């Protein structure tokens, strides 16, 4: 029973941490957008929710979660054509 409670609390903590990180990224993206693009190109300013939506769309277009967390633990194997030349 205690492991179930601990797992549930861990899940809640993970969700809360994800929401906090997503909100912080939204605020940062909004600040960068609103301080740069309206002045340079005449774009409208955006809200935090619009910034989060843009980040989501960009992650889908440019590689989904590979943009956020590349797979460093299991890299693809190096083929013979990619292997560096041996100096003799």
N, C-alpha and C positions, 0 to 999 in steps of 0.2 A: 504494500500500500504506500509506503514512504517513497519508493522509487517512482511510483506513478505521480505522486505529488511533486517530487523533484523534477521529473520530466516535464510536467505541466508548467511548473514555474520557469524552467529553462526555456520552454517554448514561448511563454509570455515575455520573458526577458529578451529573447531573440527578436520577436516581433516588435517590441518597443524600441529596441536598438535600431532595427531596420527603419522604422518610422522616423526616428530622430535623425539618422544619417541622411535619409531621403529628403527630409525637410531642410537640413543644413545645405545639402547640395542644391536644392531649389532656391534657397536664399542667395547662395553664392552666384549661381547662374543668373538669377534675376538682377542682382547688383551689377554684374559684369555687362549684361545685356543693356540695362537701363542707363549705364554710365557711358556706353560706347556707341551702340548702334543708332539710337535716335539722333545723336549729334552728327555722326558720319553719313548715314544714309537716309535719315528722315523716317525711320521705322517708329512705330508706336511703342510706348513702354508696356511691359508685361507684368502680370501678377505672379505671385509665388506658385499658384496652381498651374498657370500656363507654363512656367519654367519647368516644373516637374513633368508636365505632359511632353514638352519639347525634349527633355532628357530621355524620357521613355521612348519616344519615337526615334531619336538618334541612336539609342542603344539597339533598337530593332533593326534599323537600317544598316548600321555599321558594325554588326557582329554580335548583338545580344549580350550575353554575359561574358563573352571572351574579352570584351572591352574592359569590363570591371575586374575580372579575376582570370587571367590566363592560366593555362594548365602547365605550371612549371614542374610539377612533381612527376609527370609522365610525358616527356617530350617525344615527338616522333623520331623514329630511328634515322640515323644518317645513312644515306645511300652511298654507293661507291663514287658516284659523280659529285657528291657534295663533300667528300672527305678531303681534307687538306693534303697537299703534295708533301711527300717525305723528302727532306733535304739529306743528301748523302755526303 
